[in-house]
């Protein structure tokens, strides 16, 4: 089942294009790692999928009723917000008993019960803030969870817990991370966002290791094609330099 389908979407900042004509889909249960060079537009793409930014062109199709969770690289919190109040933001009805139970469950599951529920978020370290923000998104019971550098500020134990959480959860994930070991552990598909690829991206099913092997093979094929093209261009350029005699023996289409 396709959750989100993007068809030839484009996005620019001012006169600088980030990406153009991207086409891809995200299916139920997929664990996608999103990589690419700095400035390729990875974080912007996540914001678009989270409905926090608009596309400039193209079409984005979203399955009806899709619930999306979004963990930003730097999570935002309301001024003066407390731990409990922040996690509770993930509910649709703060008075619903089941939703309240889910809030308590996530606070406990992510180790936040070690703190007073009324502790101000500003008093927490970066790692604990990340956990609070993640708990808020998990309370939403997302069908798709978007994660932007989720391992930043987390210690090794917390990263391992996050890996296990992703593996044991039913929702699909799309994750941006520079932690290649984490990417290897949590992904079953890799998308590389890079304008050098045909269509602006390269998608490979499998782990990050599978992706590296596939990309190396594709680059070798591309290099072979480029080498043949260079030889052809060299021969044709040499022919053109021969002047009018050569032109009498070749069609004008080939000259063009």
Backbone bond lengths (Angstrom), bond angles and torsions (degrees), N, CA, C in turn:
res aa  C-N    CA-C-N  psi(-1)  N-CA   C-N-CA  omega(-1)  CA-C   N-CA-C  phi
1 X - - - 1.463 - - 1.521 110.01 -
2 X 1.315 115.96 126.47 1.460 120.81 179.30 1.530 109.52 -83.29
3 X 1.331 116.68 123.68 1.467 122.24 178.86 1.523 110.98 -85.24
4 X 1.334 115.34 -46.28 1.460 121.59 -179.79 1.525 108.88 -136.87
5 X 1.332 115.98 135.39 1.448 120.88 174.99 1.518 109.90 -124.29
6 X 1.315 116.61 125.93 1.462 121.67 177.71 1.525 108.06 -108.76
7 X 1.331 115.97 129.20 1.467 120.83 -178.74 1.524 110.24 -124.10
8 X 1.330 114.91 107.23 1.465 122.89 176.49 1.537 112.04 51.49
9 X 1.336 116.55 48.92 1.461 119.66 179.51 1.530 110.58 -84.22
10 X 1.323 114.96 146.37 1.465 121.40 -178.91 1.529 109.47 -134.66
11 X 1.342 114.28 151.83 1.454 119.91 177.99 1.526 109.86 -150.66
12 X 1.328 115.25 134.02 1.469 121.11 177.34 1.513 109.01 -131.50
13 X 1.331 114.86 156.46 1.456 121.62 170.02 1.518 106.94 -114.86
14 X 1.328 116.66 106.84 1.455 120.16 -174.17 1.513 109.70 64.80
15 X 1.315 116.23 -123.29 1.466 120.72 179.25 1.524 112.17 -95.16
16 X 1.341 117.23 -0.86 1.465 120.17 -176.82 1.521 110.36 -97.88
17 X 1.353 117.77 113.29 1.459 119.88 177.91 1.535 111.08 -74.51
18 X 1.321 116.45 133.29 1.462 120.61 174.29 1.522 110.10 -85.49
19 X 1.324 115.17 -52.15 1.459 120.58 176.13 1.524 107.90 -153.77
20 X 1.327 116.58 160.83 1.463 119.99 -178.72 1.521 110.16 -146.91
21 X 1.326 114.64 142.16 1.472 123.19 174.67 1.532 113.48 56.82
22 X 1.339 116.36 39.37 1.466 119.71 176.45 1.525 110.27 -76.24
23 X 1.318 116.09 133.83 1.458 121.56 175.96 1.531 108.88 -130.51
24 X 1.325 116.19 122.00 1.466 121.10 179.16 1.530 108.37 -163.92
25 X 1.314 115.83 171.04 1.469 120.25 176.25 1.519 109.23 -139.94
26 X 1.326 115.44 159.65 1.464 122.78 175.52 1.528 106.87 -122.38
27 X 1.327 115.79 124.21 1.449 120.20 -177.28 1.529 111.50 -104.99
28 X 1.304 114.59 160.95 1.467 121.92 -179.10 1.528 110.19 -55.84
29 X 1.327 115.77 132.01 1.457 121.24 175.15 1.511 115.88 80.35
30 X 1.326 118.80 -2.06 1.463 119.86 -179.84 1.521 111.04 -71.16
31 X 1.323 114.86 149.44 1.465 122.60 174.46 1.526 106.80 -119.37
32 X 1.317 116.08 93.65 1.463 120.89 -172.28 1.526 110.39 -102.00
33 X 1.325 115.21 131.46 1.459 121.18 171.17 1.517 108.59 -99.37
34 X 1.323 117.27 129.15 1.466 122.33 -179.28 1.521 108.91 -108.54
35 X 1.336 116.34 116.37 1.459 120.91 -178.27 1.525 109.18 -125.99
36 X 1.328 115.65 174.66 1.458 120.76 179.53 1.514 109.77 152.21
37 X 1.329 117.27 164.53 1.469 120.79 -179.29 1.516 111.73 -65.67
38 X 1.315 116.28 157.96 1.463 120.79 175.53 1.526 109.81 -58.54
39 X 1.339 115.45 136.42 1.452 119.76 179.82 1.516 113.91 89.11
40 X 1.345 117.14 0.73 1.471 119.98 -179.25 1.524 112.07 -75.89
41 X 1.342 117.03 -16.89 1.464 120.18 177.76 1.509 114.53 102.05
42 X 1.325 117.72 22.33 1.472 120.78 -176.93 1.529 111.66 -63.23
43 X 1.317 117.25 -51.58 1.466 120.43 -179.14 1.525 111.54 -64.79
44 X 1.331 115.80 -36.38 1.469 119.72 177.23 1.517 110.77 -64.05
45 X 1.335 116.89 -40.15 1.462 120.60 178.64 1.528 110.33 -62.43
46 X 1.330 117.43 -40.39 1.467 119.79 177.69 1.530 110.84 -62.79
47 X 1.324 116.84 -41.28 1.464 120.66 178.87 1.530 111.06 -63.97
48 X 1.325 116.28 -35.90 1.467 120.03 176.97 1.519 110.02 -64.65
49 X 1.328 116.74 -45.49 1.466 121.05 179.91 1.527 111.08 -66.09
50 X 1.338 116.29 -29.30 1.467 121.08 178.29 1.522 112.03 -84.03
51 X 1.336 116.17 3.42 1.471 122.62 178.96 1.527 111.67 65.28
52 X 1.331 115.85 32.16 1.455 120.36 176.95 1.528 112.43 -104.07
53 X 1.333 116.23 -11.16 1.456 121.45 173.70 1.523 108.56 -141.52
54 X 1.322 115.80 155.09 1.464 121.58 179.42 1.524 110.56 -97.61
55 X 1.326 115.69 155.11 1.454 120.52 173.08 1.527 109.10 -85.80
56 X 1.321 116.52 157.09 1.460 121.07 177.09 1.523 111.06 -84.58
57 X 1.328 115.31 -33.41 1.457 119.69 -177.16 1.528 108.82 -155.68
58 X 1.327 116.30 161.56 1.455 120.75 179.39 1.522 111.73 100.03
59 X 1.330 114.94 -166.73 1.467 119.67 -177.06 1.530 109.90 -139.51
60 X 1.330 115.70 136.32 1.455 122.37 177.40 1.525 108.13 -120.00
61 X 1.324 116.35 117.83 1.459 121.63 -178.53 1.525 109.60 -107.21
62 X 1.324 116.06 129.02 1.466 121.49 -177.34 1.528 108.72 -124.35
63 X 1.333 116.28 131.59 1.450 120.32 179.92 1.531 110.16 -61.84
64 X 1.304 116.59 142.74 1.456 121.63 -176.35 1.530 111.39 -59.89
65 X 1.322 115.24 132.64 1.464 121.17 176.58 1.518 114.38 79.60
66 X 1.331 117.89 10.02 1.462 120.71 -177.88 1.531 110.91 -63.02
67 X 1.334 115.67 128.89 1.467 121.58 176.19 1.527 108.44 -100.56
68 X 1.323 115.45 124.21 1.461 120.93 -177.07 1.520 110.20 -118.12
69 X 1.321 115.72 130.70 1.453 121.77 171.28 1.522 108.92 -105.30
70 X 1.331 116.44 144.01 1.465 120.20 -176.52 1.523 109.96 -137.29
71 X 1.320 115.59 113.91 1.462 121.59 176.28 1.523 108.15 -102.33
72 X 1.324 116.28 104.62 1.463 121.39 -177.55 1.523 110.74 -71.70
73 X 1.327 115.56 158.44 1.459 120.42 178.05 1.533 110.21 -59.57
74 X 1.319 116.05 -40.41 1.471 121.23 173.79 1.528 106.27 -121.20
75 X 1.334 118.04 97.03 1.464 120.67 -176.58 1.526 112.10 -61.37
76 X 1.325 114.71 145.60 1.463 120.84 179.16 1.532 109.77 -104.18
77 X 1.326 115.41 140.85 1.464 120.94 -179.80 1.520 109.28 -131.72
78 X 1.311 115.41 149.50 1.460 120.21 176.89 1.524 109.50 -64.84
79 X 1.316 115.97 147.41 1.465 120.36 -179.67 1.526 110.25 -61.32
80 X 1.325 115.44 128.24 1.453 120.72 179.40 1.510 114.38 75.84
81 X 1.349 118.26 10.21 1.462 121.79 -176.67 1.518 111.45 -66.18
82 X 1.323 115.57 145.85 1.461 121.84 175.55 1.519 109.71 -101.15
83 X 1.318 115.14 168.96 1.469 120.87 -178.51 1.527 110.63 -57.75
84 X 1.331 116.81 -54.83 1.467 120.28 -175.69 1.529 111.58 -63.31
85 X 1.321 116.34 -44.20 1.467 119.98 -178.36 1.525 111.17 -62.08
86 X 1.338 116.79 -35.84 1.461 120.54 -179.42 1.522 111.39 -68.93
87 X 1.314 117.45 -47.91 1.469 120.40 178.46 1.524 109.72 -62.23
88 X 1.315 116.15 -35.00 1.464 121.66 -178.78 1.532 112.31 -67.42
89 X 1.341 116.63 -17.11 1.466 120.02 177.83 1.529 111.88 -63.83
90 X 1.318 116.14 -19.13 1.462 120.16 179.97 1.518 114.06 -77.06
91 X 1.323 117.79 -8.00 1.465 120.91 -179.12 1.525 110.95 -86.42
92 X 1.311 115.44 155.53 1.473 120.13 174.23 1.523 110.53 -95.19
93 X 1.334 116.46 -23.99 1.465 122.06 178.20 1.523 108.65 -139.34
94 X 1.343 117.33 98.49 1.466 120.98 -176.66 1.529 114.03 -60.79
95 X 1.324 117.59 -13.83 1.462 119.91 -179.04 1.524 112.69 -98.06
96 X 1.332 116.26 -4.87 1.460 120.31 -179.68 1.528 110.19 -73.86
97 X 1.330 116.48 129.91 1.462 120.94 -174.75 1.524 111.37 -63.82
98 X 1.327 117.28 -41.98 1.461 120.53 -178.78 1.532 111.37 -64.54
99 X 1.322 115.24 -39.22 1.462 118.30 179.42 1.526 111.03 -69.06
100 X 1.330 116.56 -37.25 1.456 119.75 176.96 1.526 110.72 -64.09
101 X 1.326 116.04 -37.40 1.468 120.49 177.58 1.522 110.60 -64.60
102 X 1.341 115.42 -37.63 1.453 119.92 179.63 1.533 110.75 -67.99
103 X 1.325 117.21 -37.22 1.468 120.92 176.56 1.524 109.80 -60.16
104 X 1.332 115.80 -48.00 1.463 120.01 -179.94 1.525 111.36 -64.01
105 X 1.326 116.07 -37.35 1.463 120.76 179.59 1.527 111.08 -63.07
106 X 1.333 117.30 -44.34 1.457 120.67 -178.79 1.523 111.55 -70.49
107 X 1.321 116.71 -36.28 1.468 119.57 176.16 1.517 110.18 -60.86
108 X 1.320 115.95 -41.65 1.456 120.59 179.25 1.525 111.50 -71.70
109 X 1.334 116.59 -44.57 1.467 121.89 -175.46 1.517 112.24 -61.99
110 X 1.328 117.00 -33.73 1.459 121.10 -177.79 1.527 112.86 -97.72
111 X 1.332 115.99 13.50 1.456 120.56 173.86 1.509 114.89 75.59
112 X 1.336 116.99 13.64 1.469 120.50 -176.78 1.521 112.93 -81.45
113 X 1.326 116.41 -10.19 1.466 119.58 -179.97 1.528 111.83 -69.89
114 X 1.337 116.59 -7.79 1.470 120.22 176.33 1.522 111.05 -71.92
115 X 1.336 117.35 -14.14 1.462 122.00 -178.62 1.524 110.82 -106.63
116 X 1.313 115.13 156.53 1.458 121.15 169.52 1.530 107.67 -62.60
117 X 1.338 118.94 128.53 1.475 120.42 -178.68 1.530 113.29 -59.58
118 X 1.315 117.32 -18.56 1.461 120.46 -179.87 1.520 113.10 -97.15
119 X 1.324 117.25 9.85 1.458 119.19 178.54 1.527 109.84 -66.65
120 X 1.342 117.85 134.78 1.473 119.42 177.72 1.522 110.97 -64.50
121 X 1.311 116.89 140.29 1.458 121.37 178.45 1.530 110.76 -58.15
122 X 1.308 116.27 -34.19 1.472 120.88 -178.13 1.527 112.41 -62.27
123 X 1.337 117.19 -19.38 1.465 121.12 -179.77 1.529 112.57 -84.30
124 X 1.323 117.60 -7.48 1.464 120.97 -175.69 1.526 111.06 -92.72
125 X 1.338 115.31 156.34 1.468 120.68 175.97 1.520 109.59 -75.05
126 X 1.336 116.25 170.93 1.456 120.74 -179.22 1.517 112.71 -59.63
127 X 1.323 116.96 -39.79 1.459 120.99 179.50 1.514 112.82 -64.48
128 X 1.332 116.72 -42.76 1.470 119.85 179.89 1.532 111.11 -72.07
129 X 1.313 116.70 -32.78 1.470 119.14 174.92 1.521 110.19 -61.67
130 X 1.352 116.14 -39.88 1.459 121.13 179.47 1.525 109.94 -63.40
131 X 1.322 116.80 -38.24 1.470 120.77 178.76 1.535 111.09 -66.84
132 X 1.315 115.71 -40.87 1.471 119.30 178.78 1.528 109.76 -62.07
133 X 1.325 116.18 -45.71 1.466 120.39 -179.95 1.527 111.06 -63.10
134 X 1.320 117.28 -38.51 1.462 121.22 178.54 1.525 110.48 -66.64
135 X 1.334 116.55 -41.86 1.472 120.28 178.18 1.525 110.36 -59.84
136 X 1.331 116.97 -41.07 1.467 122.05 178.65 1.532 110.82 -58.92
137 X 1.341 116.67 -42.58 1.463 120.06 -178.89 1.523 111.82 -73.00
138 X 1.330 117.61 -35.03 1.465 120.57 179.94 1.532 111.65 -69.56
139 X 1.317 116.49 -30.53 1.465 120.18 176.93 1.530 110.56 -62.08
140 X 1.306 117.17 -26.79 1.468 121.03 178.73 1.527 112.34 -69.42
141 X 1.331 117.38 -10.90 1.466 122.90 -175.32 1.530 110.98 52.44
142 X 1.320 115.83 61.54 1.468 119.37 -173.91 1.529 112.76 -70.26
143 X 1.322 115.06 151.32 1.462 121.46 168.63 1.524 109.26 -86.37
144 X 1.336 114.93 -24.94 1.461 122.02 179.00 1.520 107.93 -139.27
145 X 1.324 116.10 126.40 1.465 121.27 178.38 1.527 108.71 -112.74
146 X 1.328 115.58 121.62 1.457 122.72 179.14 1.521 108.73 -98.75
147 X 1.329 117.15 125.78 1.458 121.98 -174.21 1.524 110.03 -124.87
148 X 1.322 116.82 120.42 1.458 121.88 179.54 1.533 109.16 -109.16
149 X 1.323 116.49 106.35 1.471 123.66 -177.77 1.533 111.33 49.80
150 X 1.337 117.72 57.84 1.467 120.30 -174.57 1.526 114.53 -68.43
151 X 1.351 118.22 -19.09 1.464 119.36 -177.58 1.526 113.15 -88.40
152 X 1.340 117.09 -5.13 1.472 118.94 176.62 1.525 110.36 -58.53
153 X 1.322 116.38 133.26 1.475 124.16 178.34 1.533 113.45 73.32
154 X 1.331 118.24 1.88 1.460 120.07 179.16 1.524 110.63 -95.30
155 X 1.349 116.17 142.38 1.454 119.38 174.76 1.535 108.92 -81.84
156 X 1.329 116.20 174.93 1.468 121.11 -174.84 1.522 111.36 -59.15
157 X 1.323 116.88 -43.25 1.466 120.57 -179.25 1.532 110.74 -61.63
158 X 1.320 116.69 -41.94 1.464 120.74 -179.75 1.528 111.06 -66.45
159 X 1.330 116.71 -36.56 1.464 120.42 178.46 1.533 110.47 -65.23
160 X 1.326 115.98 -42.33 1.464 119.94 178.16 1.525 111.03 -63.10
161 X 1.322 116.42 -38.81 1.462 120.49 177.75 1.530 110.69 -65.14
162 X 1.331 116.35 -38.10 1.459 120.33 178.99 1.525 110.58 -67.39
163 X 1.320 116.67 -40.00 1.469 120.22 175.66 1.526 110.65 -57.42
164 X 1.319 116.35 -46.71 1.462 120.94 -179.32 1.523 111.32 -64.90
165 X 1.337 116.06 -38.54 1.464 120.47 178.94 1.523 110.66 -61.32
166 X 1.325 116.65 -44.63 1.464 120.88 -179.86 1.526 110.72 -65.14
167 X 1.325 116.51 -43.73 1.466 120.53 -179.20 1.530 112.06 -62.01
168 X 1.320 116.80 -36.03 1.468 120.54 -173.09 1.526 113.40 -92.71
169 X 1.328 117.42 -0.64 1.468 120.70 -176.11 1.524 111.25 -97.29
170 X 1.334 117.45 150.23 1.464 120.99 -176.99 1.522 114.33 -82.62
171 X 1.331 117.16 -15.29 1.460 119.01 -173.83 1.535 111.62 -79.43
172 X 1.344 115.38 159.88 1.461 121.77 172.96 1.522 108.91 -79.83
173 X 1.327 116.46 154.68 1.461 120.41 178.15 1.526 110.18 -132.67
174 X 1.317 114.59 147.08 1.470 122.67 171.34 1.521 105.54 -129.76
175 X 1.325 116.62 114.80 1.457 121.43 -168.86 1.517 112.37 -123.17
176 X 1.327 115.71 128.04 1.459 122.05 168.63 1.521 107.04 -97.41
177 X 1.324 117.32 127.34 1.459 119.74 177.34 1.524 110.15 -158.68
178 X 1.333 115.47 145.83 1.462 121.17 172.51 1.534 110.07 -94.84
179 X 1.330 116.79 -2.65 1.459 121.71 178.39 1.531 107.84 -83.67
180 X 1.348 116.56 96.11 1.461 120.91 -173.66 1.524 113.11 -66.76
181 X 1.326 117.67 -30.32 1.461 119.81 177.47 1.529 109.94 -68.98
182 X 1.323 116.26 -41.81 1.465 121.08 176.37 1.523 109.74 -61.57
183 X 1.321 116.29 -42.52 1.462 121.92 179.29 1.526 110.08 -61.02
184 X 1.319 116.22 -42.17 1.466 121.11 179.43 1.530 111.30 -62.24
185 X 1.330 116.11 -37.23 1.462 120.63 -174.83 1.529 112.61 -77.43
186 X 1.335 118.19 -31.68 1.477 118.91 -168.55 1.531 114.77 -110.54
187 X 1.326 117.57 2.30 1.470 118.81 -173.14 1.531 112.51 -112.36
188 X 1.335 115.58 142.74 1.464 120.13 168.88 1.535 110.89 -119.85
189 X 1.329 114.75 10.21 1.467 121.01 174.87 1.523 107.80 -161.74
190 X 1.315 116.58 140.24 1.462 121.69 178.97 1.524 109.04 -120.75
191 X 1.333 115.67 132.95 1.460 121.34 172.51 1.527 107.45 -117.83
192 X 1.335 115.57 123.72 1.461 119.94 175.62 1.522 108.43 -104.30
193 X 1.317 114.41 121.12 1.463 121.25 179.53 1.523 107.91 -91.95
194 X 1.345 116.21 111.59 1.464 119.93 -175.85 1.530 107.52 -161.46
195 X 1.309 116.29 124.86 1.462 121.08 -176.90 1.528 112.56 -62.69
196 X 1.336 117.55 -15.72 1.459 120.27 179.68 1.526 112.12 -74.30
197 X 1.337 116.27 -18.52 1.462 119.57 177.55 1.524 110.17 -82.49
198 X 1.311 116.29 149.80 1.458 120.67 174.64 1.528 108.85 -61.65
199 X 1.328 117.26 129.02 1.458 121.08 -177.49 1.518 113.44 79.21
200 X 1.346 117.58 1.59 1.458 121.01 176.44 1.510 115.76 85.62
201 X 1.351 117.15 -2.73 1.460 119.03 179.24 1.518 110.29 -153.81
202 X 1.328 114.28 160.96 1.457 122.44 173.97 1.516 107.70 -126.92
203 X 1.338 117.50 123.09 1.463 122.61 -179.08 1.522 109.38 -115.28
204 X 1.335 116.01 128.14 1.464 121.30 -179.28 1.523 108.59 -132.26
205 X 1.314 117.46 125.82 1.461 121.51 175.26 1.526 109.36 -74.97
206 X 1.324 116.11 135.30 1.456 120.64 -179.91 1.519 111.09 125.65
207 X 1.320 115.00 -170.40 1.457 121.44 -179.21 1.528 110.73 -79.59
208 X 1.328 114.96 178.28 1.459 119.86 177.58 1.530 110.40 -63.66
209 X 1.333 117.10 -35.89 1.469 120.94 176.78 1.521 110.43 -62.14
210 X 1.331 116.58 -43.39 1.465 120.92 177.63 1.528 110.39 -60.63
211 X 1.333 115.23 -40.50 1.463 120.10 179.39 1.523 111.12 -61.76
212 X 1.335 117.27 -46.36 1.456 120.62 -178.32 1.522 111.09 -60.67
213 X 1.323 116.38 -40.96 1.466 120.71 179.14 1.531 110.73 -65.67
214 X 1.334 116.10 -44.49 1.458 120.36 -179.30 1.527 110.90 -64.87
215 X 1.329 116.77 -42.87 1.456 120.06 -179.58 1.520 111.34 -64.93
216 X 1.339 116.87 -38.71 1.465 120.17 178.42 1.525 110.51 -61.84
217 X 1.337 116.51 -41.91 1.464 120.59 178.59 1.524 110.83 -63.92
218 X 1.341 115.93 -42.72 1.460 119.28 -179.48 1.522 111.94 -66.49
219 X 1.326 116.45 -37.76 1.465 120.09 178.42 1.525 111.08 -65.67
220 X 1.360 115.74 -37.48 1.458 119.55 178.55 1.525 110.46 -64.09
221 X 1.339 115.70 -41.90 1.466 120.33 177.68 1.522 110.25 -63.58
222 X 1.335 115.63 -43.21 1.454 120.57 -179.42 1.537 111.10 -63.47
223 X 1.343 115.95 -41.18 1.456 119.92 179.27 1.526 110.76 -63.94
224 X 1.332 116.24 -37.98 1.465 120.74 178.01 1.526 110.50 -64.05
225 X 1.347 116.08 -43.43 1.459 120.40 178.24 1.523 111.09 -63.18
226 X 1.348 115.63 -41.28 1.464 119.72 -179.13 1.522 110.89 -66.30
227 X 1.333 116.50 -37.46 1.462 120.42 178.67 1.530 110.34 -63.66
228 X 1.348 116.41 -43.22 1.464 120.49 178.03 1.528 110.67 -64.60
229 X 1.336 116.05 -39.82 1.456 120.00 179.42 1.529 110.68 -64.27
230 X 1.328 116.99 -41.42 1.457 120.72 178.97 1.526 110.97 -61.88
231 X 1.351 116.45 -40.88 1.465 120.36 178.29 1.522 111.10 -63.20
232 X 1.355 114.80 -42.22 1.463 119.44 179.45 1.528 110.65 -64.01
233 X 1.322 116.00 -45.41 1.462 120.33 -179.98 1.525 111.15 -62.81
234 X 1.334 115.68 -37.49 1.455 119.89 179.55 1.524 110.52 -63.97
235 X 1.350 115.90 -44.23 1.467 119.96 179.45 1.530 111.31 -64.38
236 X 1.341 115.31 -43.81 1.463 119.37 -178.09 1.527 111.87 -67.28
237 X 1.353 115.54 -38.38 1.466 119.45 179.24 1.525 110.63 -65.03
238 X 1.321 115.08 -41.33 1.463 119.63 178.36 1.527 110.55 -62.39
239 X 1.333 116.36 -40.08 1.472 120.76 179.08 1.532 110.83 -63.62
240 X 1.340 115.49 -43.50 1.462 119.29 -179.30 1.522 111.84 -62.50
241 X 1.317 115.52 -33.13 1.465 119.59 -178.12 1.531 112.68 -69.81
242 X 1.325 116.10 -14.99 1.457 118.92 179.94 1.519 112.37 -73.06
243 X 1.325 116.15 -14.85 1.459 119.30 171.86 1.497 115.46 88.12
244 X 1.325 115.75 -150.42 1.460 122.83 -168.53 1.520 113.14 -63.16
245 X 1.336 118.86 -32.51 1.473 120.26 179.93 1.521 110.27 -62.80
246 X 1.329 116.78 -42.08 1.461 121.11 179.02 1.518 110.71 -65.70
247 X 1.323 115.87 -34.79 1.461 119.17 -176.72 1.534 111.80 -68.79
248 X 1.280 116.18 -23.46 1.459 119.08 178.85 1.532 111.83 -72.54
249 X 1.310 116.53 -20.00 1.467 120.33 -175.51 1.520 113.40 -106.39
250 X 1.326 118.88 -0.50 1.466 122.09 -177.79 1.521 111.05 -124.06
251 X 1.316 114.70 148.39 1.454 119.05 176.53 1.525 110.00 -72.82
252 X 1.342 114.63 147.80 1.472 118.69 179.96 1.523 111.74 -61.78
253 X 1.354 117.02 -29.44 1.472 119.91 179.66 1.514 111.00 -61.49
254 X 1.348 116.47 -38.81 1.460 119.36 -179.56 1.524 111.09 -69.22
255 X 1.353 115.41 -36.00 1.467 118.82 176.96 1.519 110.16 -60.48
256 X 1.344 115.80 -45.04 1.456 119.99 178.48 1.528 110.03 -59.83
